[in-house]
Amino acid sequence: MNLSIRRRLLFLLLSVICGVWGIVTWRIYVDTQHEVEELFDANLAQSAQVLFGLLKHEMEEEEDDEDDEDDKIIELQEHLLGHRYEHKLAFLIRDSDGQILVRSATAPLFPKPSHDADVKYSDYWFDEHLWRVFTRKYGKFIVQTAQRYDIRDELISEIISSTLNVLLMTLPLLAFLIWISVGRSFKPLQQVATDIAARTPEQLQSLDIHQIPLEIKALVNALNNLFIRLERAFENERRFTADAAHELRTPLAGLKTQAQVAQRAIDPQQREQALQQILIGVDRATHLVTQLLTLARMDATQTMPTSRLDMHELVSQIIIDLTEQALKKGIDLGLEKTATLTIIEANQNALYLMLRNLVDNAICYTPEDGQVTVSLENLQSSRLRVSISDNGPGIPPSLRKQIFERFYRGENQNIQGSGLGLSIAQKVAQLHNVEIQLDDVANGSGLCVRMDFWCI
């Protein structure tokens, strides 16, 4: 089941808000209970003081007529009863012997207070109700004011209920506002999706990131990089198709011509010669196709896996593989090694292909009885320099950038080849962050190809 980000955010935000509200409500309840307790306790103390001040003078003058006084006070309290909370409030006035002098009509008979303190708060149960009693001694009088906990609990409940009602009433409005806000925040993402959906496969231009929020900027950058890679892949595919069609047209036409010659030939020697040319043409076409496929794979590759590689062993293997080709032209193919550090981090297959193409290219362009030398030497900062030198005609400085272009053959068009070897070598060097340098040979004519690698 796919859950939309919008609904997920709404659920998470409302859950967090409700959780925070729960903690806040609990904290309000605790603080309210504490403040209400203090407020009502202070009210009890103040009521006791006011009551004592109002009745002190009268109680001292009519001390001998307690019955009449009790009747008067009780009658007064019954006359004042007019509020639903009044039966939850009570007061008592005693003398120093504990004799009740005055009490409210609804006052329970609280226990006689002890003499260990002048001011005291205590809790008592009477008729299944819990009372909060304040006791204070004023000389020979003891005043007790009391209040049922019902009043406090009801006030606390009212405060909490009012708070919760406000919070709950605002919850739907808050959910609606969050829904609208999240929807408006996702508008740029929806715009990006609409833009991509409206594109054709040929429209691979980058998306505009100027009006994109930071949260989806990484996504848009990743999409732009993907578009660039796709454009590069399509361009490589188009270029490969065009190059293959262009380069294969000539050898295929030559094969067809030689096949027609062999078909019409009456002389066996002429037919044998035509068939031999067909074989040579097939070899050339096979080599061209192999080079084209290799270059296509290199173009499609952005990174390649690497491992520890001994450059001395790799170069030695290349020299062994190309020795027969060099001997056919009488070329002295050798290795000069002065390096002590030859371990690098690279892709062995790709590096073999690059160095083999470079050495093969040197052998092809070096005249008979010439010399091709591969040398390994260490430079400062733990670098390994691989050099391939020959005593061939060399390359003029003005043409050295062009030789890495595809199918560029230079002035020696009679040399067999596809014109792709150096392009493949250049691509492998780029993937390894290596630069191929072309220089003249120090003593005499020829070309020296250099590459520098970091040793490990």
C-alpha positions in Angstrom: 0.0 0.0 0.0 1.4 3.3 -1.1 0.9 6.1 1.5 1.2 9.6 0.2 3.8 11.9 1.8 1.0 14.5 2.3 -1.1 12.1 4.4 1.9 10.8 6.2 3.0 14.3 7.1 -0.6 15.1 8.3 -0.7 12.0 10.4 2.8 12.6 11.9 2.2 16.2 12.6 -1.2 15.6 14.2 0.2 12.8 16.3 3.1 15.0 17.5 0.7 17.9 18.2 -1.7 15.6 20.1 1.2 14.2 22.0 2.5 17.6 22.9 -1.0 18.7 23.8 -1.3 15.7 26.1 2.0 16.6 27.9 0.9 20.3 28.1 -2.5 19.3 29.4 -1.0 17.1 32.1 1.4 19.9 33.0 -1.5 22.4 33.2 -3.4 19.9 35.4 -0.5 19.6 37.8 0.2 23.3 37.9 -3.5 24.1 38.2 -4.0 21.7 41.0 -1.0 23.2 42.8 -2.2 26.8 42.3 -5.8 26.0 43.3 -4.6 24.3 46.4 -2.5 27.3 47.4 -5.3 29.7 46.5 -8.0 27.9 48.5 -5.6 27.3 51.4 -4.9 31.1 51.4 -8.6 31.7 51.2 -9.3 29.5 54.2 -6.6 31.4 56.2 -8.0 34.7 55.1 -11.6 33.7 55.9 -10.5 32.6 59.4 -8.9 35.9 60.0 -11.9 37.9 58.7 -14.3 35.8 60.7 -12.3 36.2 63.9 -12.2 40.0 63.4 -15.9 40.3 62.9 -17.0 38.1 65.7 -14.4 38.7 68.4 -16.0 41.8 69.9 -19.5 40.2 70.0 -18.3 36.9 71.5 -16.4 38.7 74.3 -19.5 40.8 75.4 -22.0 37.9 75.2 -19.8 35.1 76.4 -22.3 34.2 79.1 -25.2 33.7 76.8 -24.0 30.9 74.6 -27.4 29.3 73.8 -28.9 32.5 72.6 -25.7 33.3 70.6 -25.8 29.8 69.0 -29.4 30.3 68.0 -28.6 33.7 66.5 -25.6 32.5 64.5 -27.3 29.4 63.3 -30.3 31.5 62.3 -28.0 33.9 60.5 -26.3 31.1 58.6 -29.6 29.6 57.5 -30.7 33.0 56.3 -27.4 33.4 54.2 -27.7 30.0 52.6 -28.3 30.8 48.9 -25.4 29.3 46.9 -24.8 25.7 45.8 -21.3 25.8 47.2 -22.3 27.1 50.6 -23.0 23.6 52.0 -19.4 22.7 51.0 -18.0 25.5 53.2 -17.9 25.5 57.0 -16.3 27.3 60.0 -16.0 26.7 63.7 -14.9 28.9 66.6 -13.8 27.3 69.9 -12.5 28.6 73.1 -9.2 27.4 74.6 -11.0 24.5 76.3 -12.3 23.2 73.0 -15.9 24.4 73.7 -17.7 25.3 70.4 -18.7 28.9 70.5 -19.9 29.5 67.0 -20.2 27.2 63.9 -21.9 27.4 60.5 -25.0 25.5 59.9 -23.3 22.9 57.6 -20.1 22.6 59.5 -19.2 19.1 60.7 -17.9 18.6 64.2 -14.2 18.7 63.4 -11.9 17.1 66.0 -10.5 19.4 68.7 -7.1 20.6 67.5 -4.0 19.8 69.3 -1.9 22.5 71.0 1.4 21.8 69.2 1.0 24.5 66.6 -0.7 27.8 66.2 -1.4 27.3 62.5 -2.2 24.0 60.9 -3.7 22.6 57.7 -5.3 19.1 57.9 -7.6 16.8 55.9 -10.7 15.0 57.5 -13.3 12.6 56.2 -16.9 13.4 57.2 -20.0 11.7 55.6 -17.9 10.3 52.7 -16.5 13.7 51.9 -13.0 14.9 52.3 -12.6 18.3 53.9 -9.6 20.7 53.9 -9.5 22.3 57.4 -7.5 25.3 58.4 -7.0 25.8 62.2 -5.5 28.9 63.8 -5.3 30.0 67.4 -6.0 33.7 68.3 -5.2 34.0 72.0 -7.9 32.0 73.8 -9.9 31.4 70.7 -9.5 28.7 68.0 -10.9 29.4 64.6 -11.4 26.6 62.1 -12.4 27.2 58.5 -13.1 24.3 56.1 -13.8 23.5 52.6 -14.7 20.3 50.8 -12.4 19.1 48.1 -15.3 18.9 45.7 -15.0 22.6 45.1 -11.3 22.3 44.2 -11.7 19.3 42.0 -14.6 20.9 40.2 -12.6 24.1 39.5 -9.6 22.0 38.3 -12.0 20.0 36.0 -13.5 23.1 34.6 -10.1 24.6 33.8 -8.9 21.4 32.2 -12.1 20.9 30.3 -12.0 24.4 29.0 -8.4 24.0 27.9 -9.1 20.7 26.2 -12.3 22.0 24.5 -10.3 24.8 23.0 -7.5 22.4 21.8 -10.0 19.9 20.4 -12.0 22.6 18.6 -8.9 23.9 16.9 -7.7 20.4 15.9 -9.9 20.1 12.7 -8.9 23.7 11.7 -5.2 22.8 12.3 -5.5 19.6 10.3 -7.1 21.6 7.4 -4.4 24.3 7.5 -1.7 21.6 7.6 -3.3 19.8 4.6 -3.4 23.0 2.6 0.1 24.1 3.6 1.7 20.7 2.8 -0.2 20.7 -0.5 1.1 24.2 -1.4 4.6 23.1 -0.3 4.5 20.1 -2.7 3.5 22.3 -5.7 7.1 22.6 -7.0 7.4 18.8 -6.8 4.2 18.4 -8.7 5.4 20.9 -11.2 8.6 19.0 -11.7 6.6 15.8 -12.2 4.3 17.5 -14.7 7.3 18.9 -16.6 9.0 15.5 -16.8 5.8 13.7 -17.8 5.2 16.2 -20.7 8.6 15.6 -22.2 9.4 13.4 -25.2 12.3 11.0 -25.2 14.3 13.5 -27.2 13.9 16.3 -24.7 16.7 15.7 -22.2 17.6 19.3 -21.4 18.2 20.0 -17.7 15.4 21.1 -15.4 15.4 24.7 -14.1 16.6 24.7 -10.5 16.2 28.4 -9.7 12.7 28.1 -8.3 13.2 24.7 -6.7 13.0 24.4 -2.9 16.2 23.2 -1.2 14.5 19.9 0.0 14.0 18.6 -3.6 17.0 20.4 -5.1 19.1 17.2 -4.6 16.5 15.2 -6.4 16.3 17.7 -9.3 20.1 17.7 -9.5 20.1 13.9 -9.7 17.5 14.0 -12.5 19.6 16.6 -14.4 22.7 14.4 -14.0 20.6 11.5 -15.3 19.5 13.5 -18.3 23.1 14.4 -19.0 24.1 10.7 -18.9 21.2 9.7 -21.1 22.0 12.4 -23.6 25.6 11.3 -23.6 24.6 7.6 -24.0 22.2 8.5 -26.9 24.8 10.6 -28.5 27.3 7.8 -28.2 24.8 5.4 -29.7 24.1 7.8 -32.6 27.8 8.4 -33.2 28.5 4.6 -33.0 25.8 3.9 -35.5 27.1 6.6 -37.9 30.7 5.6 -37.5 30.0 1.9 -38.0 27.9 2.6 -41.1 30.5 4.9 -42.5 33.6 2.7 -41.8 32.1 -0.6 -42.6 30.8 0.6 -46.0 34.3 0.5 -47.6 35.5 -2.9 -46.4 32.1 -4.5 -47.2 32.2 -3.0 -50.7 35.8 -4.3 -51.1 34.7 -7.8 -49.9 31.8 -7.8 -52.4 34.2 -6.8 -55.2 36.7 -9.5 -54.4 33.9 -12.0 -54.1 32.7 -11.0 -57.6 36.2 -11.3 -59.0 36.6 -14.8 -57.5 33.3 -15.8 -58.9 34.1 -14.7 -62.4 37.8 -15.7 -62.4 38.8 -18.5 -64.7 42.4 -18.7 -63.8 42.9 -20.6 -60.5 45.7 -18.3 -59.4 43.5 -15.3 -59.9 40.7 -16.9 -58.0 43.1 -17.8 -55.1 44.4 -14.3 -55.0 40.8 -12.9 -54.8 39.9 -15.3 -52.0 43.1 -14.3 -50.1 42.0 -10.6 -50.4 38.6 -11.6 -49.0 40.2 -13.1 -46.0 42.3 -10.0 -45.4 39.2 -7.9 -45.8 37.3 -10.0 -43.3 40.2 -9.6 -40.8 40.1 -5.9 -41.2 36.4 -5.7 -40.8 36.6 -7.9 -37.8 39.2 -5.7 -36.2 37.2 -2.6 -37.1 34.1 -4.0 -35.5 36.0 -5.1 -32.4 37.5 -1.6 -32.0 34.1 0.1 -32.6 32.4 -2.1 -29.9 35.3 -1.5 -27.5 35.0 2.3 -28.0 31.2 2.1 -27.6 31.6 0.3 -24.3 34.2 2.8 -23.1 31.9 5.7 -24.1 29.1 4.2 -22.0 31.4 3.7 -19.0 31.6 6.5 -16.4 33.5 4.6 -13.8 35.1 1.2 -13.6 36.2 -1.1 -10.8 39.9 -0.9 -9.9 42.3 -3.2 -8.0 46.0 -3.4 -7.2 48.0 -3.9 -10.4 51.7 -4.5 -11.0 52.5 -2.3 -14.0 55.8 -4.3 -14.6 53.9 -7.5 -15.1 51.3 -5.9 -17.3 53.8 -4.3 -19.6 55.9 -7.5 -19.8 52.8 -9.4 -20.9 52.0 -6.8 -23.6 55.5 -7.1 -24.9 55.2 -10.8 -25.1 51.9 -10.6 -26.9 53.3 -8.2 -29.5 56.7 -9.7 -30.0 55.7 -11.8 -33.0 54.2 -8.7 -34.7 57.4 -6.7 -34.0 59.6 -9.5 -35.4 57.8 -9.6 -38.7 59.0 -6.0 -39.3 62.4 -6.6 -37.7 61.6 -4.1 -34.9 63.5 -4.3 -31.6 60.8 -4.3 -29.0 62.2 -4.0 -25.5 61.5 -3.0 -21.9 63.7 -0.7 -19.7 62.9 -0.7 -16.0 64.5 1.5 -13.4 61.4 1.9 -11.2 61.2 0.2 -7.8 57.6 1.1 -7.2 55.3 -0.4 -9.8 52.1 -1.1 -8.0 49.2 1.1 -8.9 45.4 1.2 -8.5 43.7 0.6 -11.9 41.4 -1.6 -14.0 43.6 -4.2 -15.4 41.6 -5.0 -18.6 41.2 -1.4 -19.6 44.8 -0.5 -18.9 46.0 -3.5 -20.9 43.9 -2.4 -23.8 45.3 1.2 -23.6 48.9 0.2 -23.4 48.5 -2.5 -26.1 47.0 0.0 -28.5 49.8 2.5 -27.8 52.5 -0.1 -28.3 50.7 -1.6 -31.4 50.4 1.9 -32.8 54.2 2.5 -32.3 55.0 -0.8 -34.0 52.7 0.0 -37.0 54.2 3.4 -37.6 57.9 2.5 -37.0 59.7 1.5 -40.2 61.3 -1.9 -40.5 64.4 -2.6 -38.5 63.4 0.1 -36.1 63.1 0.2 -32.4 60.3 0.5 -29.9 61.1 0.8 -26.2 58.7 0.7 -23.2 60.3 2.2 -20.0 59.2 2.3 -16.4 60.7 4.9 -14.0 59.8 6.4 -10.7 59.3 10.2 -10.3 59.1 12.2 -7.1 56.0 12.0 -4.9 55.7 8.2 -5.5 54.7 8.5 -9.2 55.3 5.9 -11.9 56.0 7.1 -15.4 55.3 4.8 -18.3 57.0 5.8 -21.6 56.7 4.3 -25.1 59.3 5.6 -27.5 60.0 4.7 -31.1 62.3 6.0 -33.9 59.5 6.4 -36.5 58.5 9.5 -38.4 57.0 11.1 -35.3 54.0 13.5 -35.3 54.3 17.2 -35.9 53.2 19.3 -32.8 50.4 20.9 -34.8 48.7 17.5 -35.4 49.1 15.9 -31.9 45.7 17.0 -30.7 44.0 15.6 -33.8 45.4 12.1 -33.6 43.1 11.2 -30.7 40.0 12.0 -32.9 38.1 9.0 -34.1 39.2 7.5 -37.5 42.0 10.1 -37.9 44.8 8.3 -39.7 47.2 11.2 -40.3 49.4 11.3 -43.4 50.2 7.6 -43.4 47.0 6.3 -44.9 48.8 3.2 -46.2 49.2 1.9 -42.7 46.5 -0.7 -41.9 44.3 0.2 -39.0 40.9 1.6 -38.0 42.0 4.9 -36.6 40.3 4.1 -33.3 43.3 2.8 -31.2 44.4 6.2 -29.9 40.7 7.2 -29.2 40.3 4.1 -27.1 43.6 4.8 -25.3 42.5 8.4 -24.6 39.2 7.3 -23.2 40.8 4.7 -20.8 43.3 7.4 -19.7 40.4 9.8 -18.9 38.7 7.1 -16.8 41.9 6.7 -14.8 42.5 10.5 -14.5 45.7 10.1 -16.5 47.0 12.5 -19.2 48.7 11.1 -22.3 51.6 13.3 -23.2 53.2 13.3 -26.7 56.9 14.5 -27.0 59.7 14.2 -29.4 62.4 11.7 -28.7 65.4 13.3 -27.1 68.0 12.0 -29.5 66.9 11.6 -33.1 63.5 11.3 -34.7 60.5 9.5 -33.4 57.7 10.0 -30.8 57.6 9.4 -27.1 54.2 8.8 -25.3 54.2 9.3 -21.6 51.7 8.7 -18.8 52.1 9.2 -15.1 50.4 7.0 -12.4 50.3 7.3 -8.7 51.9 4.3 -6.9 50.4 2.7 -3.8 
